[in-house]
């Protein structure tokens, strides 16, 4: 694990942050043990699927920043704020829910905006005719009270595939993602501290897509 982390760290350089994906019990390797190791090695962030996974890490003594990639029920927002856990937000309806709950709790929830650039799993729709409405929805979410939009991210669908069609698809996802960031930052008048899209495939093959932080999952475990 340390070797895999250090190989990636050498590749990305000192100015790019490293988020280790430890969802699903660190892909079966033991989330608390893996997270402790990553904390010792100097990783910057962790990612999990759910609030339960995040809270398990906090109970295990992990203090570094944690991003929940999946949905969290609004009733848990107060716990997330108390435990300094960051929540991914994939649509305006969720942003409104989280905002209302954070305001009710009298706290601020740190969020990362999830943009759907072609993975078609979750995220603000921004492709084609959705671009303007997607950008506006992201801006409105970032302006909501009780939310601090620290980051913005997307997920590549085929960045680990070597055929030309997959390469073109990944390039288009990246172009769309950076276009969205540029437009949103222009409208908000501020920058996102953490812009991230580089999963395992992109860390391995697309050095121009590292941005502020990388998010390797399987790569960390030697895949």
C-alpha positions as CSV (number, residue, x, y, z in Angstrom):
1,X,0.0,0.0,0.0
2,X,2.8,2.4,0.9
3,X,4.7,1.5,-2.3
4,X,1.6,2.1,-4.4
5,X,0.9,5.4,-2.7
6,X,4.5,6.6,-3.1
7,X,4.6,5.6,-6.8
8,X,1.5,7.7,-7.5
9,X,2.8,10.6,-5.3
10,X,6.0,10.7,-7.4
11,X,4.0,10.7,-10.6
12,X,1.6,13.5,-9.5
13,X,4.2,15.7,-7.9
14,X,4.1,17.7,-4.6
15,X,1.5,20.3,-5.7
16,X,-1.4,17.9,-6.4
17,X,-3.4,16.6,-3.4
18,X,-4.0,12.9,-3.0
19,X,-7.4,11.5,-2.1
20,X,-7.4,7.8,-1.3
21,X,-10.7,6.0,-2.0
22,X,-11.5,3.7,0.9
23,X,-15.1,2.9,0.2
24,X,-16.5,-0.7,0.6
25,X,-14.1,-1.3,3.6
26,X,-11.2,-0.1,1.4
27,X,-12.2,-2.6,-1.3
28,X,-12.1,-5.3,1.3
29,X,-8.7,-4.5,2.7
30,X,-9.9,-2.9,6.0
31,X,-11.0,0.8,5.8
32,X,-9.6,1.9,9.2
33,X,-6.2,0.2,8.8
34,X,-5.8,1.5,5.2
35,X,-6.9,5.0,6.3
36,X,-4.5,5.0,9.2
37,X,-1.7,4.1,6.8
38,X,-2.7,6.8,4.3
39,X,-2.8,9.4,7.1
40,X,0.7,8.4,8.2
41,X,1.9,8.6,4.6
42,X,0.7,12.1,4.1
43,X,-2.4,11.7,2.0
44,X,-4.7,14.7,1.9
45,X,-8.3,13.3,1.7
46,X,-10.3,10.1,1.9
47,X,-13.4,9.1,0.1
48,X,-16.2,6.7,1.2
49,X,-19.6,5.7,-0.1
50,X,-21.8,6.6,2.8
51,X,-22.2,8.4,6.1
52,X,-21.9,5.1,8.0
53,X,-18.5,4.4,6.4
54,X,-17.3,7.9,7.2
55,X,-18.5,7.6,10.8
56,X,-16.7,4.3,11.2
57,X,-13.5,6.0,10.2
58,X,-14.1,8.8,12.7
59,X,-14.8,6.3,15.5
60,X,-11.5,4.5,14.5
61,X,-9.6,7.7,15.2
62,X,-9.1,9.0,11.6
63,X,-9.0,12.8,11.7
64,X,-8.2,13.7,8.1
65,X,-10.8,15.1,5.7
66,X,-13.4,12.6,4.4
67,X,-15.6,13.0,1.3
68,X,-18.9,11.0,1.1
69,X,-19.5,10.2,-2.5
70,X,-23.0,8.7,-2.1
71,X,-26.3,10.1,-0.8
72,X,-26.7,11.1,2.9
73,X,-30.2,11.5,4.3
74,X,-30.8,15.1,5.4
75,X,-31.3,14.0,9.1
76,X,-27.6,13.2,9.2
77,X,-26.3,16.6,8.2
78,X,-25.8,17.7,11.8
79,X,-23.6,14.7,12.4
80,X,-21.5,15.5,9.3
81,X,-21.0,19.0,10.4
82,X,-20.0,17.9,13.9
83,X,-17.6,15.3,12.6
84,X,-16.1,17.6,9.9
85,X,-17.2,15.3,7.0
86,X,-17.6,16.6,3.5
87,X,-20.7,15.7,1.4
88,X,-20.9,15.3,-2.4
89,X,-23.9,17.1,-3.9
90,X,-25.2,15.8,-7.2
91,X,-28.3,17.9,-7.8
92,X,-30.0,21.1,-6.8
93,X,-32.8,19.3,-4.8
94,X,-30.2,17.7,-2.5
95,X,-28.3,21.1,-2.2
96,X,-31.6,22.7,-1.0
97,X,-32.2,19.9,1.5
98,X,-28.7,20.0,2.9
99,X,-28.7,23.8,3.1
100,X,-32.0,23.9,5.0
101,X,-30.8,21.3,7.5
102,X,-27.4,23.0,8.0
103,X,-29.1,26.3,8.7
104,X,-31.5,24.6,11.1
105,X,-28.4,23.1,12.9
106,X,-26.7,26.5,12.9
107,X,-23.6,25.1,11.1
108,X,-21.9,24.9,7.8
109,X,-21.7,21.8,5.7
110,X,-18.6,21.4,3.4
111,X,-19.7,20.1,0.0
112,X,-18.1,19.0,-3.3
113,X,-20.3,19.5,-6.4
114,X,-20.6,16.4,-8.6
115,X,-20.9,17.1,-12.3
116,X,-22.1,14.4,-14.8
117,X,-19.9,14.8,-17.9
118,X,-20.7,11.4,-19.4
119,X,-20.5,8.7,-16.7
120,X,-24.3,8.9,-16.5
121,X,-24.4,7.8,-12.9
122,X,-25.0,10.9,-10.7
123,X,-24.3,14.6,-11.0
124,X,-25.5,17.9,-12.4
125,X,-26.4,17.4,-16.1
126,X,-24.2,19.7,-18.2
127,X,-23.8,18.0,-21.6
128,X,-25.2,19.6,-24.8
129,X,-28.4,21.6,-24.2
130,X,-28.1,21.1,-20.4
131,X,-25.0,23.3,-20.2
132,X,-26.5,26.7,-19.3
133,X,-29.1,25.2,-16.9
134,X,-26.5,23.0,-15.3
135,X,-24.1,25.9,-14.8
136,X,-26.9,28.0,-13.3
137,X,-28.0,25.1,-11.0
138,X,-24.4,24.7,-9.7
139,X,-24.1,28.4,-9.1
140,X,-27.4,28.6,-7.2
141,X,-26.3,25.6,-5.1
142,X,-23.0,27.2,-4.2
143,X,-24.7,30.4,-3.1
144,X,-27.1,28.6,-0.6
145,X,-26.7,29.4,3.1
146,X,-25.1,26.8,5.3
147,X,-23.1,25.3,2.5
148,X,-19.4,25.8,1.8
149,X,-18.6,24.6,-1.8
150,X,-15.0,23.5,-1.3
151,X,-14.7,21.3,-4.4
152,X,-16.1,20.3,-7.8
153,X,-15.5,16.9,-9.4
154,X,-16.5,14.5,-12.1
155,X,-15.9,10.8,-12.9
156,X,-14.4,9.4,-16.0
157,X,-16.1,6.5,-17.6
158,X,-13.3,4.9,-19.7
159,X,-10.1,6.7,-18.8
160,X,-8.3,3.4,-18.4
161,X,-9.2,2.2,-21.9
162,X,-6.5,2.5,-24.6
163,X,-8.7,2.5,-27.8
164,X,-9.1,5.7,-29.7
165,X,-12.8,6.0,-29.1
166,X,-12.3,5.8,-25.4
167,X,-9.5,8.3,-25.5
168,X,-11.7,10.8,-27.4
169,X,-14.6,10.2,-24.9
170,X,-12.2,11.0,-22.0
171,X,-10.9,14.1,-23.7
172,X,-14.5,15.3,-24.3
173,X,-15.4,14.6,-20.6
174,X,-12.4,16.7,-19.5
175,X,-13.1,19.5,-21.9
176,X,-16.7,19.7,-20.7
177,X,-15.7,19.6,-17.0
178,X,-13.2,22.4,-17.4
179,X,-15.7,24.5,-19.4
180,X,-18.2,24.1,-16.6
181,X,-15.6,25.1,-14.0
182,X,-14.6,28.1,-15.9
183,X,-18.2,29.3,-16.4
184,X,-19.2,28.7,-12.8
185,X,-16.1,30.3,-11.3
186,X,-16.7,33.3,-13.6
187,X,-20.3,33.7,-12.4
188,X,-19.5,33.1,-8.7
189,X,-16.4,35.4,-8.8
190,X,-14.3,32.9,-7.0
191,X,-12.3,29.7,-7.5
192,X,-13.0,26.2,-6.2
193,X,-10.0,25.2,-3.9
194,X,-10.3,21.6,-5.0
195,X,-11.1,20.6,-8.6
196,X,-10.7,16.8,-9.2
197,X,-11.5,14.2,-11.9
198,X,-8.4,11.9,-12.1
199,X,-9.4,8.4,-11.1
200,X,-7.0,5.4,-11.5
201,X,-7.0,5.5,-15.3
202,X,-6.3,9.3,-15.5
203,X,-3.5,9.1,-12.9
204,X,-1.9,6.4,-15.0
205,X,-2.5,7.8,-18.5
206,X,-3.6,11.5,-18.5
207,X,-1.1,13.7,-16.6
208,X,-2.8,16.9,-18.0
209,X,-5.9,16.0,-16.1
210,X,-4.6,15.9,-12.5
211,X,-5.9,19.4,-11.6
212,X,-5.8,20.1,-7.8
213,X,-6.4,16.6,-6.5
214,X,-6.3,13.0,-7.8
215,X,-8.8,10.3,-6.7
216,X,-7.3,6.8,-7.3
217,X,-9.2,3.8,-6.1
218,X,-8.1,0.5,-7.5
219,X,-4.6,1.9,-8.3
220,X,-3.9,2.3,-4.6
221,X,-4.5,-1.4,-4.1
222,X,-2.2,-2.5,-6.9
223,X,-4.6,-2.9,-9.8
